């Protein structure tokens, strides 16, 4: 008689569905969009300035671009949010056998 064989693939697939969670939430997207908006606004500020050797192109624009690219966007990517005190942890659980 042939014996039914459980596929390892379906077991892994079930486990991944149980623990599936979105990596980013609404707050992450808002922070990343704010960083992108700052970068775009900084390039617009640079393009509207007529002088090449002024205070804005040489001092303000590099600082704003640094803040946008290397501070705000990475914070938006790495931000996890605060866990509520009454909320249970979402630790992986073993499926019932």
Secondary structure by P-SEA (a helix, b strand, c coil): cbbbbbbaaaaaaaaaaaaccccccaaaaaaaaaaaaaaaaaaaaaaaccccccccccccaaaaaaaacccaaaaaaaccccccccccccccccccc
